[in-house]
Amino acid sequence: MKNRVYDVLYKRTEDKKGRGVWLKCGVMLQKVSDGKMSLKLDAVPVGKEFDGWFTISERKGGNYDNRA
């Protein structure tokens, strides 16, 4: 069964056009069969600008992971 794949993102700043500049910090997998989720962080921002919040965004293109 396939799993849904989400990117774990942190908005670092905004560019000159006001668009967000994002840092990919890991992935989250959701099992389609039972809805359970697993989170893998590859990076955690540090410093006073990090407020502890991440954004979870479904991976573009509908990518799925085949791990059970």
Chimera marker file (.cmm) of the C-alpha trace (Angstrom):
<marker_set name="trace">
<marker id="1" x="0.000" y="0.000" z="0.000" r="1" g="1" b="0" radius="0.5"/>
<marker id="2" x="1.250" y="3.484" z="-0.795" r="1" g="1" b="0" radius="0.5"/>
<marker id="3" x="1.890" y="6.232" z="1.732" r="1" g="1" b="0" radius="0.5"/>
<marker id="4" x="1.249" y="9.940" z="1.255" r="1" g="1" b="0" radius="0.5"/>
<marker id="5" x="4.424" y="12.023" z="1.429" r="1" g="1" b="0" radius="0.5"/>
<marker id="6" x="4.562" y="15.542" z="2.876" r="1" g="1" b="0" radius="0.5"/>
<marker id="7" x="7.491" y="17.959" z="3.133" r="1" g="1" b="0" radius="0.5"/>
<marker id="8" x="8.300" y="19.545" z="6.499" r="1" g="1" b="0" radius="0.5"/>
<marker id="9" x="9.211" y="23.175" z="5.787" r="1" g="1" b="0" radius="0.5"/>
<marker id="10" x="10.386" y="26.226" z="7.704" r="1" g="1" b="0" radius="0.5"/>
<marker id="11" x="9.934" y="29.744" z="6.303" r="1" g="1" b="0" radius="0.5"/>
<marker id="12" x="13.349" y="31.361" z="6.726" r="1" g="1" b="0" radius="0.5"/>
<marker id="13" x="12.637" y="34.769" z="5.239" r="1" g="1" b="0" radius="0.5"/>
<marker id="14" x="11.011" y="36.496" z="2.276" r="1" g="1" b="0" radius="0.5"/>
<marker id="15" x="12.627" y="37.536" z="-0.999" r="1" g="1" b="0" radius="0.5"/>
<marker id="16" x="12.390" y="40.993" z="-2.568" r="1" g="1" b="0" radius="0.5"/>
<marker id="17" x="9.038" y="40.098" z="-4.145" r="1" g="1" b="0" radius="0.5"/>
<marker id="18" x="7.542" y="39.076" z="-0.801" r="1" g="1" b="0" radius="0.5"/>
<marker id="19" x="7.608" y="35.346" z="-1.518" r="1" g="1" b="0" radius="0.5"/>
<marker id="20" x="8.717" y="32.965" z="1.195" r="1" g="1" b="0" radius="0.5"/>
<marker id="21" x="12.174" y="31.409" z="1.193" r="1" g="1" b="0" radius="0.5"/>
<marker id="22" x="11.699" y="27.894" z="2.563" r="1" g="1" b="0" radius="0.5"/>
<marker id="23" x="14.071" y="25.412" z="4.187" r="1" g="1" b="0" radius="0.5"/>
<marker id="24" x="13.117" y="21.743" z="3.801" r="1" g="1" b="0" radius="0.5"/>
<marker id="25" x="13.678" y="20.188" z="7.229" r="1" g="1" b="0" radius="0.5"/>
<marker id="26" x="12.352" y="16.654" z="6.668" r="1" g="1" b="0" radius="0.5"/>
<marker id="27" x="9.443" y="14.515" z="5.541" r="1" g="1" b="0" radius="0.5"/>
<marker id="28" x="6.212" y="13.201" z="7.006" r="1" g="1" b="0" radius="0.5"/>
<marker id="29" x="4.638" y="9.951" z="5.791" r="1" g="1" b="0" radius="0.5"/>
<marker id="30" x="0.963" y="9.111" z="6.218" r="1" g="1" b="0" radius="0.5"/>
<marker id="31" x="-0.206" y="5.530" z="5.827" r="1" g="1" b="0" radius="0.5"/>
<marker id="32" x="-3.213" y="5.420" z="3.541" r="1" g="1" b="0" radius="0.5"/>
<marker id="33" x="-4.495" y="2.239" z="5.211" r="1" g="1" b="0" radius="0.5"/>
<marker id="34" x="-4.910" y="3.611" z="8.759" r="1" g="1" b="0" radius="0.5"/>
<marker id="35" x="-4.008" y="7.325" z="8.644" r="1" g="1" b="0" radius="0.5"/>
<marker id="36" x="-1.036" y="6.994" z="11.038" r="1" g="1" b="0" radius="0.5"/>
<marker id="37" x="1.794" y="9.464" z="10.479" r="1" g="1" b="0" radius="0.5"/>
<marker id="38" x="5.574" y="9.251" z="10.862" r="1" g="1" b="0" radius="0.5"/>
<marker id="39" x="7.924" y="12.226" z="10.932" r="1" g="1" b="0" radius="0.5"/>
<marker id="40" x="11.620" y="12.312" z="10.006" r="1" g="1" b="0" radius="0.5"/>
<marker id="41" x="13.532" y="15.518" z="10.639" r="1" g="1" b="0" radius="0.5"/>
<marker id="42" x="16.829" y="16.067" z="8.819" r="1" g="1" b="0" radius="0.5"/>
<marker id="43" x="17.379" y="19.574" z="10.166" r="1" g="1" b="0" radius="0.5"/>
<marker id="44" x="16.044" y="21.743" z="12.986" r="1" g="1" b="0" radius="0.5"/>
<marker id="45" x="16.541" y="25.506" z="12.726" r="1" g="1" b="0" radius="0.5"/>
<marker id="46" x="18.179" y="27.192" z="15.715" r="1" g="1" b="0" radius="0.5"/>
<marker id="47" x="18.439" y="30.788" z="16.825" r="1" g="1" b="0" radius="0.5"/>
<marker id="48" x="16.072" y="33.424" z="18.085" r="1" g="1" b="0" radius="0.5"/>
<marker id="49" x="14.281" y="33.742" z="14.713" r="1" g="1" b="0" radius="0.5"/>
<marker id="50" x="13.027" y="30.114" z="14.919" r="1" g="1" b="0" radius="0.5"/>
<marker id="51" x="9.644" y="30.145" z="16.667" r="1" g="1" b="0" radius="0.5"/>
<marker id="52" x="9.205" y="26.356" z="16.801" r="1" g="1" b="0" radius="0.5"/>
<marker id="53" x="6.655" y="26.118" z="13.978" r="1" g="1" b="0" radius="0.5"/>
<marker id="54" x="6.982" y="24.055" z="10.805" r="1" g="1" b="0" radius="0.5"/>
<marker id="55" x="4.699" y="23.971" z="7.767" r="1" g="1" b="0" radius="0.5"/>
<marker id="56" x="3.565" y="20.590" z="6.433" r="1" g="1" b="0" radius="0.5"/>
<marker id="57" x="2.952" y="20.647" z="2.691" r="1" g="1" b="0" radius="0.5"/>
<marker id="58" x="1.843" y="17.743" z="0.504" r="1" g="1" b="0" radius="0.5"/>
<marker id="59" x="4.654" y="16.988" z="-1.907" r="1" g="1" b="0" radius="0.5"/>
<marker id="60" x="3.978" y="18.487" z="-5.332" r="1" g="1" b="0" radius="0.5"/>
<marker id="61" x="3.167" y="16.040" z="-8.106" r="1" g="1" b="0" radius="0.5"/>
<marker id="62" x="1.302" y="13.666" z="-5.809" r="1" g="1" b="0" radius="0.5"/>
<marker id="63" x="4.425" y="11.688" z="-4.974" r="1" g="1" b="0" radius="0.5"/>
<marker id="64" x="3.818" y="8.570" z="-2.963" r="1" g="1" b="0" radius="0.5"/>
<marker id="65" x="6.166" y="6.349" z="-1.070" r="1" g="1" b="0" radius="0.5"/>
<marker id="66" x="5.774" y="2.578" z="-1.502" r="1" g="1" b="0" radius="0.5"/>
<marker id="67" x="7.021" y="1.598" z="1.957" r="1" g="1" b="0" radius="0.5"/>
<marker id="68" x="4.449" y="-0.199" z="4.080" r="1" g="1" b="0" radius="0.5"/>
<link id1="1" id2="2" r="1" g="1" b="0" radius="0.2"/>
<link id1="2" id2="3" r="1" g="1" b="0" radius="0.2"/>
<link id1="3" id2="4" r="1" g="1" b="0" radius="0.2"/>
<link id1="4" id2="5" r="1" g="1" b="0" radius="0.2"/>
<link id1="5" id2="6" r="1" g="1" b="0" radius="0.2"/>
<link id1="6" id2="7" r="1" g="1" b="0" radius="0.2"/>
<link id1="7" id2="8" r="1" g="1" b="0" radius="0.2"/>
<link id1="8" id2="9" r="1" g="1" b="0" radius="0.2"/>
<link id1="9" id2="10" r="1" g="1" b="0" radius="0.2"/>
<link id1="10" id2="11" r="1" g="1" b="0" radius="0.2"/>
<link id1="11" id2="12" r="1" g="1" b="0" radius="0.2"/>
<link id1="12" id2="13" r="1" g="1" b="0" radius="0.2"/>
<link id1="13" id2="14" r="1" g="1" b="0" radius="0.2"/>
<link id1="14" id2="15" r="1" g="1" b="0" radius="0.2"/>
<link id1="15" id2="16" r="1" g="1" b="0" radius="0.2"/>
<link id1="16" id2="17" r="1" g="1" b="0" radius="0.2"/>
<link id1="17" id2="18" r="1" g="1" b="0" radius="0.2"/>
<link id1="18" id2="19" r="1" g="1" b="0" radius="0.2"/>
<link id1="19" id2="20" r="1" g="1" b="0" radius="0.2"/>
<link id1="20" id2="21" r="1" g="1" b="0" radius="0.2"/>
<link id1="21" id2="22" r="1" g="1" b="0" radius="0.2"/>
<link id1="22" id2="23" r="1" g="1" b="0" radius="0.2"/>
<link id1="23" id2="24" r="1" g="1" b="0" radius="0.2"/>
<link id1="24" id2="25" r="1" g="1" b="0" radius="0.2"/>
<link id1="25" id2="26" r="1" g="1" b="0" radius="0.2"/>
<link id1="26" id2="27" r="1" g="1" b="0" radius="0.2"/>
<link id1="27" id2="28" r="1" g="1" b="0" radius="0.2"/>
<link id1="28" id2="29" r="1" g="1" b="0" radius="0.2"/>
<link id1="29" id2="30" r="1" g="1" b="0" radius="0.2"/>
<link id1="30" id2="31" r="1" g="1" b="0" radius="0.2"/>
<link id1="31" id2="32" r="1" g="1" b="0" radius="0.2"/>
<link id1="32" id2="33" r="1" g="1" b="0" radius="0.2"/>
<link id1="33" id2="34" r="1" g="1" b="0" radius="0.2"/>
<link id1="34" id2="35" r="1" g="1" b="0" radius="0.2"/>
<link id1="35" id2="36" r="1" g="1" b="0" radius="0.2"/>
<link id1="36" id2="37" r="1" g="1" b="0" radius="0.2"/>
<link id1="37" id2="38" r="1" g="1" b="0" radius="0.2"/>
<link id1="38" id2="39" r="1" g="1" b="0" radius="0.2"/>
<link id1="39" id2="40" r="1" g="1" b="0" radius="0.2"/>
<link id1="40" id2="41" r="1" g="1" b="0" radius="0.2"/>
<link id1="41" id2="42" r="1" g="1" b="0" radius="0.2"/>
<link id1="42" id2="43" r="1" g="1" b="0" radius="0.2"/>
<link id1="43" id2="44" r="1" g="1" b="0" radius="0.2"/>
<link id1="44" id2="45" r="1" g="1" b="0" radius="0.2"/>
<link id1="45" id2="46" r="1" g="1" b="0" radius="0.2"/>
<link id1="46" id2="47" r="1" g="1" b="0" radius="0.2"/>
<link id1="47" id2="48" r="1" g="1" b="0" radius="0.2"/>
<link id1="48" id2="49" r="1" g="1" b="0" radius="0.2"/>
<link id1="49" id2="50" r="1" g="1" b="0" radius="0.2"/>
<link id1="50" id2="51" r="1" g="1" b="0" radius="0.2"/>
<link id1="51" id2="52" r="1" g="1" b="0" radius="0.2"/>
<link id1="52" id2="53" r="1" g="1" b="0" radius="0.2"/>
<link id1="53" id2="54" r="1" g="1" b="0" radius="0.2"/>
<link id1="54" id2="55" r="1" g="1" b="0" radius="0.2"/>
<link id1="55" id2="56" r="1" g="1" b="0" radius="0.2"/>
<link id1="56" id2="57" r="1" g="1" b="0" radius="0.2"/>
<link id1="57" id2="58" r="1" g="1" b="0" radius="0.2"/>
<link id1="58" id2="59" r="1" g="1" b="0" radius="0.2"/>
<link id1="59" id2="60" r="1" g="1" b="0" radius="0.2"/>
<link id1="60" id2="61" r="1" g="1" b="0" radius="0.2"/>
<link id1="61" id2="62" r="1" g="1" b="0" radius="0.2"/>
<link id1="62" id2="63" r="1" g="1" b="0" radius="0.2"/>
<link id1="63" id2="64" r="1" g="1" b="0" radius="0.2"/>
<link id1="64" id2="65" r="1" g="1" b="0" radius="0.2"/>
<link id1="65" id2="66" r="1" g="1" b="0" radius="0.2"/>
<link id1="66" id2="67" r="1" g="1" b="0" radius="0.2"/>
<link id1="67" id2="68" r="1" g="1" b="0" radius="0.2"/>
</marker_set>
